[in-house]
Amino acid sequence: MTLDDIKPGQACRIVRVNLGGAAGQRLMDMGFTPGAKVKVARNAPLVDPVDLTLRGYHVSIRHQEAGGVEVEEL
């Protein structure tokens, strides 16, 4: 399951970031590391972004980037 599959209001735990290069490094720098808990605040149905709560702050990422983050539901 990936982060873009999670519905608003649900929480999950990051298993792995499957993005390489600058995009993957940027997510890791923002705190998208294995074991981190993430809650989906809002999810735009057709257009970006996905609004998340991660490590006590809000962050918005593209659906494409969210699709590269493997998660497990809590």
N, CA, C and O atoms as a GROMACS GRO file, in nm:
protein
  296
    1MET      N    1   0.085  -0.117   0.000
    1MET     CA    2   0.000   0.000   0.000
    1MET      C    3   0.090   0.124   0.000
    1MET      O    4   0.196   0.125   0.063
    2THR      N    5   0.047   0.225  -0.070
    2THR     CA    6   0.126   0.348  -0.077
    2THR      C    7   0.050   0.463  -0.011
    2THR      O    8  -0.069   0.452   0.016
    3LEU      N    9   0.120   0.570   0.014
    3LEU     CA   10   0.063   0.684   0.086
    3LEU      C   11  -0.054   0.748   0.012
    3LEU      O   12  -0.144   0.802   0.076
    4ASP      N   13  -0.055   0.744  -0.120
    4ASP     CA   14  -0.168   0.804  -0.192
    4ASP      C   15  -0.294   0.719  -0.187
    4ASP      O   16  -0.399   0.763  -0.232
    5ASP      N   17  -0.286   0.596  -0.132
    5ASP     CA   18  -0.404   0.510  -0.113
    5ASP      C   19  -0.476   0.539   0.019
    5ASP      O   20  -0.590   0.496   0.036
    6ILE      N   21  -0.412   0.610   0.110
    6ILE     CA   22  -0.468   0.636   0.243
    6ILE      C   23  -0.573   0.747   0.234
    6ILE      O   24  -0.552   0.848   0.167
    7LYS      N   25  -0.686   0.726   0.301
    7LYS     CA   26  -0.796   0.822   0.299
    7LYS      C   27  -0.776   0.930   0.405
    7LYS      O   28  -0.706   0.907   0.504
    8PRO      N   29  -0.835   1.048   0.385
    8PRO     CA   30  -0.825   1.155   0.484
    8PRO      C   31  -0.876   1.109   0.621
    8PRO      O   32  -0.979   1.043   0.632
    9GLY      N   33  -0.801   1.146   0.725
    9GLY     CA   34  -0.836   1.108   0.861
    9GLY      C   35  -0.767   0.980   0.908
    9GLY      O   36  -0.761   0.954   1.028
   10GLN      N   37  -0.715   0.900   0.815
   10GLN     CA   38  -0.647   0.776   0.851
   10GLN      C   39  -0.500   0.803   0.880
   10GLN      O   40  -0.440   0.896   0.828
   11ALA      N   41  -0.445   0.717   0.966
   11ALA     CA   42  -0.304   0.726   1.000
   11ALA      C   43  -0.232   0.601   0.950
   11ALA      O   44  -0.292   0.495   0.934
   12CYS      N   45  -0.103   0.616   0.925
   12CYS     CA   46  -0.023   0.504   0.878
   12CYS      C   47   0.122   0.522   0.924
   12CYS      O   48   0.159   0.627   0.977
   13ARG      N   49   0.201   0.420   0.902
   13ARG     CA   50   0.343   0.424   0.935
   13ARG      C   51   0.421   0.399   0.807
   13ARG      O   52   0.387   0.311   0.728
   14ILE      N   53   0.526   0.477   0.788
   14ILE     CA   54   0.609   0.463   0.668
   14ILE      C   55   0.694   0.337   0.679
   14ILE      O   56   0.761   0.314   0.780
   15VAL      N   57   0.691   0.256   0.573
   15VAL     CA   58   0.772   0.135   0.567
   15VAL      C   59   0.900   0.163   0.489
   15VAL      O   60   1.010   0.125   0.532
   16ARG      N   61   0.885   0.230   0.374
   16ARG     CA   62   1.002   0.260   0.291
   16ARG      C   63   0.967   0.367   0.189
   16ARG      O   64   0.852   0.380   0.147
   17VAL      N   65   1.069   0.442   0.149
   17VAL     CA   66   1.055   0.542   0.042
   17VAL      C   67   1.114   0.480  -0.083
   17VAL      O   68   1.234   0.454  -0.089
   18ASN      N   69   1.030   0.457  -0.185
   18ASN     CA   70   1.071   0.390  -0.309
   18ASN      C   71   1.104   0.489  -0.420
   18ASN      O   72   1.095   0.454  -0.538
   19LEU      N   73   1.140   0.610  -0.386
   19LEU     CA   74   1.179   0.710  -0.485
   19LEU      C   75   1.330   0.728  -0.478
   19LEU      O   76   1.388   0.733  -0.370
   20GLY      N   77   1.390   0.738  -0.593
   20GLY     CA   78   1.533   0.762  -0.597
   20GLY      C   79   1.562   0.906  -0.634
   20GLY      O   80   1.471   0.984  -0.660
   21GLY      N   81   1.687   0.939  -0.638
   21GLY     CA   82   1.730   1.070  -0.683
   21GLY      C   83   1.692   1.181  -0.589
   21GLY      O   84   1.677   1.161  -0.469
   22ALA      N   85   1.677   1.300  -0.647
   22ALA     CA   86   1.650   1.420  -0.568
   22ALA      C   87   1.514   1.414  -0.498
   22ALA      O   88   1.502   1.462  -0.385
   23ALA      N   89   1.413   1.358  -0.563
   23ALA     CA   90   1.280   1.351  -0.502
   23ALA      C   91   1.281   1.264  -0.377
   23ALA      O   92   1.225   1.304  -0.274
   24GLY      N   93   1.344   1.149  -0.384
   24GLY     CA   94   1.354   1.062  -0.268
   24GLY      C   95   1.433   1.124  -0.155
   24GLY      O   96   1.396   1.113  -0.039
   25GLN      N   97   1.542   1.191  -0.190
   25GLN     CA   98   1.624   1.256  -0.089
   25GLN      C   99   1.549   1.371  -0.023
   25GLN      O  100   1.561   1.392   0.098
   26ARG      N  101   1.472   1.445  -0.101
   26ARG     CA  102   1.395   1.556  -0.047
   26ARG      C  103   1.292   1.507   0.054
   26ARG      O  104   1.275   1.568   0.160
   27LEU      N  105   1.223   1.396   0.022
   27LEU     CA  106   1.126   1.340   0.115
   27LEU      C  107   1.193   1.292   0.243
   27LEU      O  108   1.142   1.315   0.353
   28MET      N  109   1.308   1.228   0.230
   28MET     CA  110   1.382   1.181   0.348
   28MET      C  111   1.424   1.301   0.434
   28MET      O  112   1.418   1.294   0.557
   29ASP      N  113   1.467   1.409   0.370
   29ASP     CA  114   1.507   1.529   0.444
   29ASP      C  115   1.390   1.593   0.518
   29ASP      O  116   1.408   1.655   0.622
   30MET      N  117   1.268   1.578   0.464
   30MET     CA  118   1.149   1.634   0.528
   30MET      C  119   1.096   1.545   0.639
   30MET      O  120   1.001   1.583   0.707
   31GLY      N  121   1.156   1.428   0.660
   31GLY     CA  122   1.114   1.342   0.770
   31GLY      C  123   1.041   1.216   0.729
   31GLY      O  124   0.994   1.143   0.816
   32PHE      N  125   1.031   1.189   0.600
   32PHE     CA  126   0.967   1.067   0.552
   32PHE      C  127   1.066   0.951   0.564
   32PHE      O  128   1.125   0.907   0.466
   33THR      N  129   1.082   0.904   0.687
   33THR     CA  130   1.176   0.795   0.714
   33THR      C  131   1.100   0.674   0.765
   33THR      O  132   0.992   0.690   0.821
   34PRO      N  133   1.153   0.553   0.747
   34PRO     CA  134   1.085   0.433   0.796
   34PRO      C  135   1.053   0.444   0.945
   34PRO      O  136   1.138   0.482   1.026
   35GLY      N  137   0.929   0.409   0.979
   35GLY     CA  138   0.883   0.413   1.117
   35GLY      C  139   0.809   0.539   1.154
   35GLY      O  140   0.742   0.543   1.258
   36ALA      N  141   0.818   0.643   1.073
   36ALA     CA  142   0.749   0.770   1.104
   36ALA      C  143   0.598   0.753   1.084
   36ALA      O  144   0.554   0.690   0.988
   37LYS      N  145   0.520   0.811   1.175
   37LYS     CA  146   0.375   0.806   1.164
   37LYS      C  147   0.326   0.926   1.083
   37LYS      O  148   0.374   1.038   1.100
   38VAL      N  149   0.231   0.900   0.994
   38VAL     CA  150   0.176   1.002   0.906
   38VAL      C  151   0.024   0.996   0.913
   38VAL      O  152  -0.034   0.888   0.914
   39LYS      N  153  -0.040   1.112   0.918
   39LYS     CA  154  -0.186   1.120   0.911
   39LYS      C  155  -0.223   1.204   0.790
   39LYS      O  156  -0.167   1.312   0.770
   40VAL      N  157  -0.316   1.156   0.710
   40VAL     CA  158  -0.362   1.230   0.592
   40VAL      C  159  -0.468   1.329   0.636
   40VAL      O  160  -0.574   1.290   0.685
   41ALA      N  161  -0.440   1.457   0.618
   41ALA     CA  162  -0.535   1.562   0.656
   41ALA      C  163  -0.636   1.586   0.544
   41ALA      O  164  -0.757   1.590   0.569
   42ARG      N  165  -0.588   1.602   0.421
   42ARG     CA  166  -0.673   1.625   0.304
   42ARG      C  167  -0.608   1.558   0.184
   42ARG      O  168  -0.486   1.544   0.176
   43ASN      N  169  -0.693   1.516   0.092
   43ASN     CA  170  -0.644   1.449  -0.027
   43ASN      C  171  -0.724   1.500  -0.147
   43ASN      O  172  -0.843   1.469  -0.158
   44ALA      N  173  -0.662   1.576  -0.233
   44ALA     CA  174  -0.731   1.625  -0.352
   44ALA      C  175  -0.762   1.507  -0.444
   44ALA      O  176  -0.672   1.428  -0.474
   45PRO      N  177  -0.885   1.492  -0.488
   45PRO     CA  178  -0.922   1.374  -0.566
   45PRO      C  179  -0.862   1.365  -0.706
   45PRO      O  180  -0.828   1.256  -0.751
   46LEU      N  181  -0.847   1.476  -0.773
   46LEU     CA  182  -0.798   1.472  -0.910
   46LEU      C  183  -0.666   1.547  -0.930
   46LEU      O  184  -0.585   1.510  -1.015
   47VAL      N  185  -0.647   1.649  -0.853
   47VAL     CA  186  -0.531   1.735  -0.870
   47VAL      C  187  -0.451   1.736  -0.741
   47VAL      O  188  -0.506   1.715  -0.632
   48ASP      N  189  -0.321   1.760  -0.753
   48ASP     CA  190  -0.235   1.766  -0.635
   48ASP      C  191  -0.278   1.882  -0.546
   48ASP      O  192  -0.344   1.973  -0.594
   49PRO      N  193  -0.243   1.882  -0.422
   49PRO     CA  194  -0.153   1.797  -0.345
   49PRO      C  195  -0.225   1.707  -0.246
   49PRO      O  196  -0.348   1.707  -0.238
   50VAL      N  197  -0.146   1.632  -0.172
   50VAL     CA  198  -0.193   1.554  -0.057
   50VAL      C  199  -0.139   1.628   0.066
   50VAL      O  200  -0.018   1.649   0.077
   51ASP      N  201  -0.228   1.666   0.158
   51ASP     CA  202  -0.188   1.739   0.278
   51ASP      C  203  -0.174   1.639   0.392
   51ASP      O  204  -0.268   1.567   0.424
   52LEU      N  205  -0.056   1.636   0.455
   52LEU     CA  206  -0.024   1.536   0.556
   52LEU      C  207   0.021   1.602   0.686
   52LEU      O  208   0.068   1.716   0.686
   53THR      N  209   0.005   1.530   0.796
   53THR     CA  210   0.064   1.569   0.924
   53THR      C  211   0.173   1.466   0.954
   53THR      O  212   0.146   1.347   0.962
   54LEU      N  213   0.295   1.515   0.969
   54LEU     CA  214   0.412   1.430   0.988
   54LEU      C  215   0.504   1.494   1.090
   54LEU      O  216   0.548   1.608   1.072
   55ARG      N  217   0.534   1.422   1.198
   55ARG     CA  218   0.627   1.470   1.301
   55ARG      C  219   0.587   1.607   1.358
   55ARG      O  220   0.672   1.689   1.390
   56GLY      N  221   0.455   1.630   1.369
   56GLY     CA  222   0.406   1.752   1.431
   56GLY      C  223   0.393   1.872   1.340
   56GLY      O  224   0.366   1.982   1.387
   57TYR      N  225   0.412   1.854   1.211
   57TYR     CA  226   0.393   1.966   1.119
   57TYR      C  227   0.316   1.920   0.996
   57TYR      O  228   0.306   1.801   0.968
   58HIS      N  229   0.262   2.017   0.923
   58HIS     CA  230   0.187   1.987   0.801
   58HIS      C  231   0.279   1.999   0.682
   58HIS      O  232   0.362   2.090   0.673
   59VAL      N  233   0.264   1.905   0.589
   59VAL     CA  234   0.343   1.908   0.466
   59VAL      C  235   0.250   1.864   0.352
   59VAL      O  236   0.165   1.778   0.371
   60SER      N  237   0.268   1.922   0.236
   60SER     CA  238   0.191   1.886   0.118
   60SER      C  239   0.287   1.833   0.012
   60SER      O  240   0.391   1.894  -0.016
   61ILE      N  241   0.251   1.719  -0.046
   61ILE     CA  242   0.333   1.660  -0.151
   61ILE      C  243   0.243   1.620  -0.267
   61ILE      O  244   0.121   1.614  -0.253
   62ARG      N  245   0.303   1.595  -0.381
   62ARG     CA  246   0.229   1.554  -0.501
   62ARG      C  247   0.183   1.409  -0.488
   62ARG      O  248   0.242   1.330  -0.415
   63HIS      N  249   0.076   1.376  -0.561
   63HIS     CA  250   0.028   1.237  -0.563
   63HIS      C  251   0.137   1.143  -0.615
   63HIS      O  252   0.150   1.031  -0.566
   64GLN      N  253   0.213   1.187  -0.712
   64GLN     CA  254   0.321   1.104  -0.768
   64GLN      C  255   0.424   1.070  -0.660
   64GLN      O  256   0.470   0.956  -0.651
   65GLU      N  257   0.460   1.168  -0.579
   65GLU     CA  258   0.556   1.144  -0.470
   65GLU      C  259   0.494   1.054  -0.364
   65GLU      O  260   0.562   0.965  -0.312
   66ALA      N  261   0.366   1.077  -0.330
   66ALA     CA  262   0.298   0.994  -0.230
   66ALA      C  263   0.291   0.849  -0.276
   66ALA      O  264   0.294   0.758  -0.194
   67GLY      N  265   0.280   0.828  -0.406
   67GLY     CA  266   0.278   0.692  -0.461
   67GLY      C  267   0.409   0.619  -0.446
   67GLY      O  268   0.413   0.497  -0.460
   68GLY      N  269   0.516   0.690  -0.419
   68GLY     CA  270   0.647   0.629  -0.400
   68GLY      C  271   0.681   0.602  -0.255
   68GLY      O  272   0.792   0.560  -0.224
   69VAL      N  273   0.585   0.626  -0.165
   69VAL     CA  274   0.609   0.602  -0.022
   69VAL      C  275   0.523   0.483   0.021
   69VAL      O  276   0.401   0.492   0.024
   70GLU      N  277   0.588   0.373   0.054
   70GLU     CA  278   0.519   0.252   0.098
   70GLU      C  279   0.485   0.265   0.246
   70GLU      O  280   0.570   0.301   0.327
   71VAL      N  281   0.359   0.236   0.281
   71VAL     CA  282   0.313   0.251   0.419
   71VAL      C  283   0.234   0.128   0.464
   71VAL      O  284   0.195   0.043   0.383
   72GLU      N  285   0.211   0.122   0.596
   72GLU     CA  286   0.120   0.022   0.654
   72GLU      C  287   0.021   0.097   0.742
   72GLU      O  288   0.057   0.193   0.809
   73GLU      N  289  -0.105   0.055   0.740
   73GLU     CA  290  -0.208   0.120   0.820
   73GLU      C  291  -0.185   0.091   0.967
   73GLU      O  292  -0.132  -0.014   1.004
   74LEU      N  293  -0.227   0.187   1.051
   74LEU     CA  294  -0.219   0.168   1.196
   74LEU      C  295  -0.352   0.123   1.250
   74LEU      O  296  -0.366   0.102   1.370
   0.00000   0.00000   0.00000
